[in-house]
Amino acid sequence: MVISEPPEWFARLLASADEIVGEDFVDTDLRQLRIERASFTSCRFDEASMDEVQTEACSFTDCSFDRAELVGSAHLRTAFVACSFDRARLTGASLVDCKLTGSVFNDTPLRSTVIDGGDFTAVSLGGADLRDLDFSDVKLVDANVVGAKLDRSVFNRADLRGLRCNSASFRDADLRGAVIEGLDPRQVDLTGARVEVEQALGFAQYFGLRIG
C-alpha cells in the first residue's frame, strides 16, 4: 500500500485548528492518506473517496460518511461517535480498538471488515449482514442488531448487555465467555450456537425450566 501525503489544502486545514468543525468534504479524493490525532465534528464525508485511508487516534463526532468509499481503510484507536454510514463501502477495512458509540450503519456491508476489540455501545446495525465476523472483546452494550444476520460470528468475552436483537440470527455463533445478561433466547435463532454451561443454565430460565 502506498501512503500519500495530504493535499496541501488539507494539510493546512489540519494544522489550522485543534478541531475541524462543519467542513464539507463531499466527493473529495482523500485516498491513501494517513491522518493522525485529528478531530472532526459535524463534517460531511459523503461520497468521498477514502480507499486505503489510515487513521490513528482520530476523532469523528456527528460526521456523515454516506456512500463514502472506505475500501481497505485501516483505523487504529479512532472514534466515530454518532456518525452516519449509509450505503458506505468498508470492504476489507479494519477497526482496531475503535469507538463507534451511537453510530448508524444502514445498508453498509461489513462481512469482510476486521474488528479487533473496541466500543460499539448503542451502535445501530439493524438488519445488517454480520456473518462470520469476530466481535471478541467488543463492547456491544445497548447495540441494535434487530433482524441482523450474525451466523458463525464469534463473541468471546464480548459485552452484550442490553443488546436489542429481536429476530436476529446467531446460528452456529460462538457466545462462550460473552456477557449475555438480558439476551432472550426466545427472540433470536440460536440453532447450533456454542455456549458455556452457565450461559445455558441462564437461558433455561426463559423457558420456565428447573434444573436439578
C-alpha positions in Angstrom: 0.0 0.0 0.0 1.3 3.4 -0.9 0.5 6.1 1.7 0.2 9.6 0.3 0.9 12.9 1.8 -2.2 15.0 2.5 -3.1 17.6 -0.2 -1.7 21.0 0.7 -5.1 22.4 1.4 -6.0 19.5 3.6 -2.7 19.7 5.5 -3.2 23.4 6.1 -6.7 22.7 7.4 -5.4 20.1 9.8 -2.7 22.5 11.1 -5.1 25.4 11.4 -7.2 24.2 14.4 -7.3 21.6 17.1 -10.8 20.7 16.0 -12.3 20.9 12.5 -15.9 21.8 12.6 -18.6 21.8 9.9 -16.4 21.3 7.0 -17.7 19.8 3.7 -15.6 17.0 2.2 -18.3 15.7 0.0 -17.0 13.9 -3.1 -13.4 14.7 -2.1 -10.4 12.5 -3.0 -8.7 11.5 0.2 -7.4 8.1 -0.9 -4.4 6.5 0.8 -3.9 9.3 3.3 -2.6 8.9 6.8 -4.4 11.0 9.3 -3.2 11.1 13.0 -4.6 12.8 16.1 -7.1 14.9 14.1 -10.5 15.9 15.4 -13.6 16.4 13.2 -17.1 17.5 14.3 -20.2 17.8 12.2 -18.2 17.3 9.0 -19.6 15.7 5.8 -17.5 13.0 4.0 -20.5 11.8 1.9 -19.4 10.1 -1.4 -15.8 10.9 -0.5 -13.1 8.6 -1.9 -11.2 7.3 1.2 -10.0 3.9 0.0 -6.9 2.7 2.0 -7.0 5.7 4.3 -5.2 5.2 7.6 -6.4 6.9 10.8 -4.8 6.7 14.2 -6.1 8.3 17.4 -8.5 10.5 15.4 -12.0 11.6 16.5 -15.1 12.0 14.2 -18.2 13.2 16.0 -21.6 13.6 14.4 -20.0 13.2 10.9 -21.6 11.6 7.9 -19.9 9.1 5.6 -22.9 8.3 3.5 -22.0 6.5 0.3 -18.3 7.0 1.1 -15.7 4.6 -0.3 -13.6 3.3 2.6 -12.4 0.1 0.9 -9.2 -1.3 2.6 -9.1 1.6 5.1 -7.4 1.0 8.5 -8.4 2.7 11.7 -6.5 2.4 15.0 -7.8 3.8 18.2 -10.1 6.1 16.3 -13.5 7.3 17.5 -16.6 7.5 15.2 -19.2 8.9 17.6 -22.8 9.4 16.4 -21.7 9.1 12.8 -23.7 8.0 9.8 -22.7 5.3 7.4 -25.5 5.0 4.9 -24.6 2.7 2.0 -20.9 3.2 2.6 -18.3 0.7 1.4 -16.0 -0.8 4.1 -14.8 -3.9 2.2 -11.6 -5.1 3.7 -11.5 -2.3 6.2 -10.1 -2.8 9.7 -11.2 -1.3 13.0 -8.7 -1.9 15.8 -9.7 -0.7 19.3 -12.1 1.9 17.8 -15.0 3.6 19.4 -18.3 3.7 17.4 -20.7 4.8 20.1 -24.1 5.7 18.7 -23.1 5.4 15.0 -25.6 4.2 12.5 -24.8 1.7 9.7 -27.5 1.4 7.1 -27.2 -0.9 4.1 -23.4 -0.9 4.6 -21.8 -4.4 4.1 -19.4 -5.3 6.9 -18.8 -9.0 6.3 -15.1 -8.6 5.3 -14.4 -6.0 7.9 -11.8 -6.9 10.6 -12.8 -5.9 14.1 -10.3 -6.1 16.9 -11.8 -5.0 20.2 -13.4 -1.6 20.7 -16.6 0.0 22.0 -19.7 -0.4 19.9 -22.1 0.9 22.6 -25.5 1.8 21.2 -24.3 1.3 17.6 -27.1 0.6 15.1 -26.6 -2.4 12.9 -30.3 -3.4 12.4 -30.8 -5.8 9.5 -27.1 -5.9 8.7 -25.2 -8.9 7.3 -22.6 -9.6 10.1 -22.0 -13.2 9.4 -18.5 -14.7 10.1 -17.3 -11.6 11.9 -15.2 -11.7 15.1 -16.6 -9.5 17.9 -14.3 -10.9 20.6 -13.7 -8.4 23.4 -16.1 -5.8 21.8 -18.5 -3.8 23.9 -21.9 -4.1 22.3 -23.9 -2.7 25.2 -27.4 -1.4 24.1 -26.4 -2.0 20.4 -29.2 -2.6 17.9 -28.8 -5.8 15.8 -32.6 -6.3 15.3 -33.1 -8.6 12.3 -29.3 -8.9 11.7 -27.5 -12.0 10.4 -24.8 -13.0 12.9 -24.4 -16.6 11.9 -21.0 -18.1 12.7 -19.8 -14.9 14.3 -17.6 -15.0 17.4 -18.4 -13.1 20.6 -15.8 -14.4 23.0 -15.7 -12.1 26.1 -17.9 -9.6 24.3 -20.3 -7.5 26.4 -23.8 -8.0 25.1 -25.8 -6.4 27.9 -28.9 -4.7 26.7 -28.4 -5.9 23.2 -31.5 -5.3 21.1 -31.7 -8.4 18.9 -35.3 -9.4 18.1 -35.4 -11.7 15.1 -31.6 -11.8 14.8 -29.9 -15.0 13.7 -27.0 -16.4 15.8 -26.9 -19.7 14.1 -23.6 -21.5 14.8 -22.2 -18.4 16.6 -19.7 -18.7 19.4 -21.0 -17.0 22.6 -18.6 -18.5 25.0 -17.3 -16.1 27.6 -19.7 -13.3 26.5 -21.8 -11.3 29.0 -25.3 -12.1 27.8 -27.5 -10.7 30.6 -30.9 -9.9 29.2 -30.4 -11.9 25.9 -33.7 -13.7 25.5 -33.2 -16.9 23.5 -36.9 -16.9 22.6 -36.4 -13.8 20.4 -33.4 -15.0 18.4 -32.3 -18.0 16.4 -29.5 -19.8 18.4 -29.5 -23.0 16.4 -26.1 -24.6 16.7 -24.6 -21.7 18.8 -21.8 -22.6 21.2 -22.4 -21.5 24.8 -20.9 -22.4 28.2 -22.8 -24.4 30.8 -23.5 -21.4 32.9 -24.9 -19.5 29.9 -27.1 -22.4 29.0 -28.5 -22.5 32.6 -29.3 -18.8 32.3 -31.2 -19.4 29.0 -33.2 -22.2 30.7 -35.0 -19.7 32.9 -36.7 -18.2 29.9 -38.4 -21.5 29.3 -39.5 -22.0 32.9 -37.1 -24.9 33.3 -36.0 -26.1 36.8 -32.5 -27.6 36.7 -31.6 -30.4 39.0 
